[in-house]
């Protein structure tokens, strides 16, 4: 059995990227609204992402997925049989698993999403 635990460094890096985008977005919105203090958008964006990251860290870093010869098992009782997987793709630091029914599952905060993707694809039955 192979496991795909989330990586703390990737979690932090992802939140730094989200913070930069939130800061720029907050400043842009305030600028478009004509606010003379656009710098407060940067502070608000940084604060929002920092609080979110701190609040969700324990939960996000506890989400471990496991690959067995028959399927993927995830947190909260989620699972996908290997023969039910239609597509596997990388999305930033995550790997998205899509079933034939259209259900989507994210294996988040992977240190090497390309390696996670390759491991899952190599386990899929021949079609």
CNS distance restraints for C-alpha pairs under 8 A (distance, minus, plus):
assign (resid   1 and name CA) (resid  66 and name CA) 6.69 0.50 0.50
assign (resid   1 and name CA) (resid  67 and name CA) 5.61 0.50 0.50
assign (resid   1 and name CA) (resid  68 and name CA) 4.87 0.50 0.50
assign (resid   1 and name CA) (resid  69 and name CA) 7.44 0.50 0.50
assign (resid   2 and name CA) (resid  66 and name CA) 5.63 0.50 0.50
assign (resid   2 and name CA) (resid  67 and name CA) 5.04 0.50 0.50
assign (resid   2 and name CA) (resid  68 and name CA) 6.75 0.50 0.50
assign (resid   3 and name CA) (resid  64 and name CA) 6.80 0.50 0.50
assign (resid   3 and name CA) (resid  65 and name CA) 5.68 0.50 0.50
assign (resid   3 and name CA) (resid  66 and name CA) 4.24 0.50 0.50
assign (resid   3 and name CA) (resid  67 and name CA) 6.09 0.50 0.50
assign (resid   4 and name CA) (resid  64 and name CA) 5.73 0.50 0.50
assign (resid   4 and name CA) (resid  65 and name CA) 5.08 0.50 0.50
assign (resid   4 and name CA) (resid  66 and name CA) 6.10 0.50 0.50
assign (resid   4 and name CA) (resid  67 and name CA) 7.96 0.50 0.50
assign (resid   4 and name CA) (resid 107 and name CA) 7.54 0.50 0.50
assign (resid   4 and name CA) (resid 110 and name CA) 7.36 0.50 0.50
assign (resid   4 and name CA) (resid 116 and name CA) 7.24 0.50 0.50
assign (resid   5 and name CA) (resid  61 and name CA) 7.49 0.50 0.50
assign (resid   5 and name CA) (resid  62 and name CA) 7.67 0.50 0.50
assign (resid   5 and name CA) (resid  63 and name CA) 6.79 0.50 0.50
assign (resid   5 and name CA) (resid  64 and name CA) 4.51 0.50 0.50
assign (resid   5 and name CA) (resid  65 and name CA) 6.47 0.50 0.50
assign (resid   5 and name CA) (resid 110 and name CA) 7.19 0.50 0.50
assign (resid   6 and name CA) (resid  10 and name CA) 7.85 0.50 0.50
assign (resid   6 and name CA) (resid  11 and name CA) 7.64 0.50 0.50
assign (resid   6 and name CA) (resid  60 and name CA) 7.59 0.50 0.50
assign (resid   6 and name CA) (resid  61 and name CA) 5.47 0.50 0.50
assign (resid   6 and name CA) (resid  62 and name CA) 7.44 0.50 0.50
assign (resid   6 and name CA) (resid  63 and name CA) 6.81 0.50 0.50
assign (resid   6 and name CA) (resid  64 and name CA) 6.59 0.50 0.50
assign (resid   6 and name CA) (resid 107 and name CA) 7.90 0.50 0.50
assign (resid   6 and name CA) (resid 108 and name CA) 6.23 0.50 0.50
assign (resid   6 and name CA) (resid 109 and name CA) 4.85 0.50 0.50
assign (resid   6 and name CA) (resid 110 and name CA) 5.31 0.50 0.50
assign (resid   6 and name CA) (resid 111 and name CA) 7.33 0.50 0.50
assign (resid   7 and name CA) (resid  11 and name CA) 6.24 0.50 0.50
assign (resid   7 and name CA) (resid  61 and name CA) 7.15 0.50 0.50
assign (resid   7 and name CA) (resid 109 and name CA) 5.64 0.50 0.50
assign (resid   7 and name CA) (resid 110 and name CA) 5.73 0.50 0.50
assign (resid   7 and name CA) (resid 111 and name CA) 5.60 0.50 0.50
assign (resid   8 and name CA) (resid  12 and name CA) 6.27 0.50 0.50
assign (resid   8 and name CA) (resid  61 and name CA) 6.86 0.50 0.50
assign (resid   8 and name CA) (resid 109 and name CA) 7.63 0.50 0.50
assign (resid   9 and name CA) (resid  13 and name CA) 6.10 0.50 0.50
assign (resid   9 and name CA) (resid 111 and name CA) 7.87 0.50 0.50
assign (resid  10 and name CA) (resid  14 and name CA) 5.94 0.50 0.50
assign (resid  10 and name CA) (resid  93 and name CA) 7.24 0.50 0.50
assign (resid  10 and name CA) (resid 109 and name CA) 5.57 0.50 0.50
assign (resid  10 and name CA) (resid 110 and name CA) 6.77 0.50 0.50
assign (resid  10 and name CA) (resid 111 and name CA) 5.97 0.50 0.50
assign (resid  11 and name CA) (resid  15 and name CA) 6.32 0.50 0.50
assign (resid  11 and name CA) (resid 109 and name CA) 5.55 0.50 0.50
assign (resid  12 and name CA) (resid  16 and name CA) 6.29 0.50 0.50
assign (resid  12 and name CA) (resid  53 and name CA) 7.95 0.50 0.50
assign (resid  13 and name CA) (resid  17 and name CA) 6.41 0.50 0.50
assign (resid  14 and name CA) (resid  18 and name CA) 6.26 0.50 0.50
assign (resid  14 and name CA) (resid  93 and name CA) 7.68 0.50 0.50
assign (resid  14 and name CA) (resid 109 and name CA) 7.90 0.50 0.50
assign (resid  15 and name CA) (resid  19 and name CA) 5.94 0.50 0.50
assign (resid  15 and name CA) (resid  49 and name CA) 6.77 0.50 0.50
assign (resid  15 and name CA) (resid  50 and name CA) 7.63 0.50 0.50
assign (resid  15 and name CA) (resid  53 and name CA) 6.64 0.50 0.50
assign (resid  16 and name CA) (resid  20 and name CA) 6.24 0.50 0.50
assign (resid  17 and name CA) (resid  21 and name CA) 6.35 0.50 0.50
assign (resid  18 and name CA) (resid  22 and name CA) 6.01 0.50 0.50
assign (resid  18 and name CA) (resid  49 and name CA) 6.86 0.50 0.50
assign (resid  19 and name CA) (resid  23 and name CA) 5.93 0.50 0.50
assign (resid  19 and name CA) (resid  45 and name CA) 6.14 0.50 0.50
assign (resid  19 and name CA) (resid  46 and name CA) 5.11 0.50 0.50
assign (resid  19 and name CA) (resid  48 and name CA) 7.99 0.50 0.50
assign (resid  19 and name CA) (resid  49 and name CA) 5.49 0.50 0.50
assign (resid  19 and name CA) (resid  50 and name CA) 7.50 0.50 0.50
assign (resid  20 and name CA) (resid  24 and name CA) 6.22 0.50 0.50
assign (resid  20 and name CA) (resid  45 and name CA) 7.82 0.50 0.50
assign (resid  20 and name CA) (resid  46 and name CA) 7.35 0.50 0.50
assign (resid  21 and name CA) (resid  25 and name CA) 5.95 0.50 0.50
assign (resid  21 and name CA) (resid  45 and name CA) 7.99 0.50 0.50
assign (resid  22 and name CA) (resid  26 and name CA) 5.89 0.50 0.50
assign (resid  22 and name CA) (resid  42 and name CA) 7.33 0.50 0.50
assign (resid  22 and name CA) (resid  45 and name CA) 4.55 0.50 0.50
assign (resid  22 and name CA) (resid  46 and name CA) 6.78 0.50 0.50
assign (resid  22 and name CA) (resid  49 and name CA) 7.53 0.50 0.50
assign (resid  23 and name CA) (resid  27 and name CA) 6.22 0.50 0.50
assign (resid  23 and name CA) (resid  41 and name CA) 5.93 0.50 0.50
assign (resid  23 and name CA) (resid  42 and name CA) 3.94 0.50 0.50
assign (resid  23 and name CA) (resid  43 and name CA) 6.86 0.50 0.50
assign (resid  23 and name CA) (resid  44 and name CA) 7.05 0.50 0.50
assign (resid  23 and name CA) (resid  45 and name CA) 4.35 0.50 0.50
assign (resid  23 and name CA) (resid  46 and name CA) 5.90 0.50 0.50
assign (resid  24 and name CA) (resid  28 and name CA) 6.09 0.50 0.50
assign (resid  24 and name CA) (resid  41 and name CA) 7.49 0.50 0.50
assign (resid  24 and name CA) (resid  42 and name CA) 6.44 0.50 0.50
assign (resid  24 and name CA) (resid  45 and name CA) 7.82 0.50 0.50
assign (resid  25 and name CA) (resid  29 and name CA) 6.15 0.50 0.50
assign (resid  25 and name CA) (resid  41 and name CA) 7.52 0.50 0.50
assign (resid  25 and name CA) (resid  45 and name CA) 7.71 0.50 0.50
assign (resid  26 and name CA) (resid  30 and name CA) 6.28 0.50 0.50
assign (resid  26 and name CA) (resid  38 and name CA) 7.84 0.50 0.50
assign (resid  26 and name CA) (resid  40 and name CA) 7.88 0.50 0.50
assign (resid  26 and name CA) (resid  41 and name CA) 4.09 0.50 0.50
assign (resid  26 and name CA) (resid  42 and name CA) 6.02 0.50 0.50
assign (resid  26 and name CA) (resid  44 and name CA) 7.10 0.50 0.50
assign (resid  26 and name CA) (resid  45 and name CA) 6.00 0.50 0.50
assign (resid  27 and name CA) (resid  31 and name CA) 6.06 0.50 0.50
assign (resid  27 and name CA) (resid  38 and name CA) 5.00 0.50 0.50
assign (resid  27 and name CA) (resid  39 and name CA) 6.21 0.50 0.50
assign (resid  27 and name CA) (resid  40 and name CA) 7.14 0.50 0.50
assign (resid  27 and name CA) (resid  41 and name CA) 4.34 0.50 0.50
assign (resid  27 and name CA) (resid  42 and name CA) 5.84 0.50 0.50
assign (resid  28 and name CA) (resid  32 and name CA) 6.09 0.50 0.50
assign (resid  28 and name CA) (resid  38 and name CA) 7.56 0.50 0.50
assign (resid  28 and name CA) (resid  41 and name CA) 7.81 0.50 0.50
assign (resid  29 and name CA) (resid  33 and name CA) 6.19 0.50 0.50
assign (resid  29 and name CA) (resid  41 and name CA) 7.82 0.50 0.50
assign (resid  30 and name CA) (resid  34 and name CA) 6.27 0.50 0.50
assign (resid  30 and name CA) (resid  35 and name CA) 5.26 0.50 0.50
assign (resid  30 and name CA) (resid  37 and name CA) 7.60 0.50 0.50
assign (resid  30 and name CA) (resid  38 and name CA) 5.34 0.50 0.50
assign (resid  30 and name CA) (resid  41 and name CA) 6.60 0.50 0.50
assign (resid  31 and name CA) (resid  35 and name CA) 5.69 0.50 0.50
assign (resid  31 and name CA) (resid  36 and name CA) 7.48 0.50 0.50
assign (resid  31 and name CA) (resid  38 and name CA) 5.79 0.50 0.50
assign (resid  38 and name CA) (resid  42 and name CA) 7.61 0.50 0.50
assign (resid  39 and name CA) (resid  43 and name CA) 6.88 0.50 0.50
assign (resid  40 and name CA) (resid  44 and name CA) 6.09 0.50 0.50
assign (resid  41 and name CA) (resid  45 and name CA) 5.98 0.50 0.50
assign (resid  42 and name CA) (resid  46 and name CA) 6.10 0.50 0.50
assign (resid  43 and name CA) (resid  47 and name CA) 6.02 0.50 0.50
assign (resid  44 and name CA) (resid  48 and name CA) 6.01 0.50 0.50
assign (resid  45 and name CA) (resid  49 and name CA) 6.32 0.50 0.50
assign (resid  46 and name CA) (resid  50 and name CA) 6.00 0.50 0.50
assign (resid  47 and name CA) (resid  51 and name CA) 6.06 0.50 0.50
assign (resid  48 and name CA) (resid  52 and name CA) 6.15 0.50 0.50
assign (resid  49 and name CA) (resid  53 and name CA) 5.92 0.50 0.50
assign (resid  50 and name CA) (resid  54 and name CA) 6.09 0.50 0.50
assign (resid  51 and name CA) (resid  55 and name CA) 5.97 0.50 0.50
assign (resid  52 and name CA) (resid  56 and name CA) 6.07 0.50 0.50
assign (resid  53 and name CA) (resid  57 and name CA) 5.67 0.50 0.50
assign (resid  56 and name CA) (resid  60 and name CA) 5.94 0.50 0.50
assign (resid  57 and name CA) (resid  61 and name CA) 5.99 0.50 0.50
assign (resid  58 and name CA) (resid  62 and name CA) 6.23 0.50 0.50
assign (resid  59 and name CA) (resid  63 and name CA) 6.87 0.50 0.50
assign (resid  63 and name CA) (resid  74 and name CA) 7.17 0.50 0.50
assign (resid  63 and name CA) (resid  75 and name CA) 5.51 0.50 0.50
assign (resid  64 and name CA) (resid  74 and name CA) 6.27 0.50 0.50
assign (resid  64 and name CA) (resid  75 and name CA) 6.37 0.50 0.50
assign (resid  64 and name CA) (resid 107 and name CA) 7.97 0.50 0.50
assign (resid  65 and name CA) (resid  72 and name CA) 6.74 0.50 0.50
assign (resid  65 and name CA) (resid  73 and name CA) 5.61 0.50 0.50
assign (resid  65 and name CA) (resid  74 and name CA) 4.38 0.50 0.50
assign (resid  65 and name CA) (resid  75 and name CA) 6.72 0.50 0.50
assign (resid  65 and name CA) (resid 107 and name CA) 6.85 0.50 0.50
assign (resid  66 and name CA) (resid  72 and name CA) 5.56 0.50 0.50
assign (resid  66 and name CA) (resid  73 and name CA) 5.16 0.50 0.50
assign (resid  66 and name CA) (resid  74 and name CA) 6.45 0.50 0.50
assign (resid  67 and name CA) (resid  71 and name CA) 5.86 0.50 0.50
assign (resid  67 and name CA) (resid  72 and name CA) 4.61 0.50 0.50
assign (resid  67 and name CA) (resid  73 and name CA) 6.54 0.50 0.50
assign (resid  67 and name CA) (resid 120 and name CA) 7.47 0.50 0.50
assign (resid  68 and name CA) (resid  72 and name CA) 6.33 0.50 0.50
assign (resid  68 and name CA) (resid  73 and name CA) 7.94 0.50 0.50
assign (resid  69 and name CA) (resid  82 and name CA) 7.97 0.50 0.50
assign (resid  69 and name CA) (resid 123 and name CA) 7.22 0.50 0.50
assign (resid  70 and name CA) (resid  81 and name CA) 5.90 0.50 0.50
assign (resid  70 and name CA) (resid  82 and name CA) 5.73 0.50 0.50
assign (resid  71 and name CA) (resid  79 and name CA) 7.14 0.50 0.50
assign (resid  71 and name CA) (resid  80 and name CA) 5.52 0.50 0.50
assign (resid  71 and name CA) (resid  81 and name CA) 4.12 0.50 0.50
assign (resid  71 and name CA) (resid  82 and name CA) 4.48 0.50 0.50
assign (resid  71 and name CA) (resid  83 and name CA) 7.87 0.50 0.50
assign (resid  72 and name CA) (resid  79 and name CA) 5.45 0.50 0.50
assign (resid  72 and name CA) (resid  80 and name CA) 5.14 0.50 0.50
assign (resid  72 and name CA) (resid  81 and name CA) 6.34 0.50 0.50
assign (resid  72 and name CA) (resid  82 and name CA) 6.94 0.50 0.50
assign (resid  73 and name CA) (resid  77 and name CA) 7.21 0.50 0.50
assign (resid  73 and name CA) (resid  78 and name CA) 6.00 0.50 0.50
assign (resid  73 and name CA) (resid  79 and name CA) 4.31 0.50 0.50
assign (resid  73 and name CA) (resid  80 and name CA) 6.57 0.50 0.50
assign (resid  74 and name CA) (resid  78 and name CA) 4.88 0.50 0.50
assign (resid  74 and name CA) (resid  79 and name CA) 5.63 0.50 0.50
assign (resid  80 and name CA) (resid  84 and name CA) 6.62 0.50 0.50
assign (resid  80 and name CA) (resid  85 and name CA) 7.13 0.50 0.50
assign (resid  80 and name CA) (resid  99 and name CA) 7.64 0.50 0.50
assign (resid  81 and name CA) (resid  85 and name CA) 6.91 0.50 0.50
assign (resid  82 and name CA) (resid 123 and name CA) 7.58 0.50 0.50
assign (resid  82 and name CA) (resid 124 and name CA) 5.68 0.50 0.50
assign (resid  82 and name CA) (resid 125 and name CA) 7.05 0.50 0.50
assign (resid  83 and name CA) (resid 124 and name CA) 6.83 0.50 0.50
assign (resid  83 and name CA) (resid 125 and name CA) 6.42 0.50 0.50
assign (resid  84 and name CA) (resid  99 and name CA) 5.47 0.50 0.50
assign (resid  84 and name CA) (resid 100 and name CA) 5.86 0.50 0.50
assign (resid  85 and name CA) (resid  97 and name CA) 6.82 0.50 0.50
assign (resid  85 and name CA) (resid  98 and name CA) 5.91 0.50 0.50
assign (resid  85 and name CA) (resid  99 and name CA) 4.36 0.50 0.50
assign (resid  85 and name CA) (resid 100 and name CA) 6.10 0.50 0.50
assign (resid  85 and name CA) (resid 124 and name CA) 7.80 0.50 0.50
assign (resid  86 and name CA) (resid  97 and name CA) 7.83 0.50 0.50
assign (resid  86 and name CA) (resid  98 and name CA) 5.70 0.50 0.50
assign (resid  86 and name CA) (resid  99 and name CA) 4.90 0.50 0.50
assign (resid  86 and name CA) (resid 100 and name CA) 4.99 0.50 0.50
assign (resid  87 and name CA) (resid  97 and name CA) 6.08 0.50 0.50
assign (resid  87 and name CA) (resid  98 and name CA) 5.13 0.50 0.50
assign (resid  87 and name CA) (resid  99 and name CA) 6.80 0.50 0.50
assign (resid  88 and name CA) (resid  95 and name CA) 7.00 0.50 0.50
assign (resid  88 and name CA) (resid  96 and name CA) 5.69 0.50 0.50
assign (resid  88 and name CA) (resid  97 and name CA) 4.69 0.50 0.50
assign (resid  88 and name CA) (resid  98 and name CA) 6.24 0.50 0.50
assign (resid  88 and name CA) (resid 117 and name CA) 6.63 0.50 0.50
assign (resid  88 and name CA) (resid 120 and name CA) 7.74 0.50 0.50
assign (resid  88 and name CA) (resid 121 and name CA) 7.00 0.50 0.50
assign (resid  89 and name CA) (resid  95 and name CA) 5.70 0.50 0.50
assign (resid  89 and name CA) (resid  96 and name CA) 5.26 0.50 0.50
assign (resid  89 and name CA) (resid  97 and name CA) 6.74 0.50 0.50
assign (resid  89 and name CA) (resid 117 and name CA) 6.63 0.50 0.50
assign (resid  90 and name CA) (resid  94 and name CA) 5.82 0.50 0.50
assign (resid  90 and name CA) (resid  95 and name CA) 4.40 0.50 0.50
assign (resid  90 and name CA) (resid  96 and name CA) 5.98 0.50 0.50
assign (resid  90 and name CA) (resid 113 and name CA) 6.28 0.50 0.50
assign (resid  90 and name CA) (resid 114 and name CA) 6.85 0.50 0.50
assign (resid  90 and name CA) (resid 117 and name CA) 6.75 0.50 0.50
assign (resid  91 and name CA) (resid  95 and name CA) 5.85 0.50 0.50
assign (resid  91 and name CA) (resid  96 and name CA) 6.67 0.50 0.50
assign (resid  92 and name CA) (resid 113 and name CA) 7.78 0.50 0.50
assign (resid  93 and name CA) (resid 108 and name CA) 6.46 0.50 0.50
assign (resid  93 and name CA) (resid 109 and name CA) 5.17 0.50 0.50
assign (resid  93 and name CA) (resid 110 and name CA) 5.44 0.50 0.50
assign (resid  93 and name CA) (resid 111 and name CA) 7.09 0.50 0.50
assign (resid  93 and name CA) (resid 112 and name CA) 7.45 0.50 0.50
assign (resid  93 and name CA) (resid 113 and name CA) 5.78 0.50 0.50
assign (resid  94 and name CA) (resid 106 and name CA) 6.31 0.50 0.50
assign (resid  94 and name CA) (resid 107 and name CA) 5.44 0.50 0.50
assign (resid  94 and name CA) (resid 108 and name CA) 4.29 0.50 0.50
assign (resid  94 and name CA) (resid 109 and name CA) 5.53 0.50 0.50
assign (resid  94 and name CA) (resid 110 and name CA) 5.80 0.50 0.50
assign (resid  94 and name CA) (resid 113 and name CA) 5.97 0.50 0.50
assign (resid  95 and name CA) (resid 106 and name CA) 5.69 0.50 0.50
assign (resid  95 and name CA) (resid 107 and name CA) 5.10 0.50 0.50
assign (resid  95 and name CA) (resid 108 and name CA) 6.55 0.50 0.50
assign (resid  95 and name CA) (resid 110 and name CA) 7.71 0.50 0.50
assign (resid  95 and name CA) (resid 113 and name CA) 6.06 0.50 0.50
assign (resid  95 and name CA) (resid 116 and name CA) 7.14 0.50 0.50
assign (resid  95 and name CA) (resid 117 and name CA) 6.32 0.50 0.50
assign (resid  96 and name CA) (resid 104 and name CA) 6.64 0.50 0.50
assign (resid  96 and name CA) (resid 105 and name CA) 5.65 0.50 0.50
assign (resid  96 and name CA) (resid 106 and name CA) 4.64 0.50 0.50
assign (resid  96 and name CA) (resid 107 and name CA) 6.40 0.50 0.50
assign (resid  97 and name CA) (resid 104 and name CA) 5.65 0.50 0.50
assign (resid  97 and name CA) (resid 105 and name CA) 5.14 0.50 0.50
assign (resid  97 and name CA) (resid 106 and name CA) 6.41 0.50 0.50
assign (resid  97 and name CA) (resid 107 and name CA) 7.91 0.50 0.50
assign (resid  98 and name CA) (resid 102 and name CA) 5.97 0.50 0.50
assign (resid  98 and name CA) (resid 103 and name CA) 5.63 0.50 0.50
assign (resid  98 and name CA) (resid 104 and name CA) 4.56 0.50 0.50
assign (resid  98 and name CA) (resid 105 and name CA) 6.54 0.50 0.50
assign (resid  99 and name CA) (resid 103 and name CA) 5.25 0.50 0.50
assign (resid  99 and name CA) (resid 104 and name CA) 6.56 0.50 0.50
assign (resid 110 and name CA) (resid 116 and name CA) 7.48 0.50 0.50
assign (resid 112 and name CA) (resid 116 and name CA) 6.52 0.50 0.50
assign (resid 113 and name CA) (resid 117 and name CA) 6.01 0.50 0.50
assign (resid 114 and name CA) (resid 118 and name CA) 6.11 0.50 0.50
assign (resid 115 and name CA) (resid 119 and name CA) 6.09 0.50 0.50
assign (resid 116 and name CA) (resid 120 and name CA) 6.31 0.50 0.50
assign (resid 117 and name CA) (resid 121 and name CA) 6.12 0.50 0.50
assign (resid 118 and name CA) (resid 122 and name CA) 5.96 0.50 0.50
assign (resid 119 and name CA) (resid 123 and name CA) 6.41 0.50 0.50
assign (resid 120 and name CA) (resid 124 and name CA) 6.59 0.50 0.50
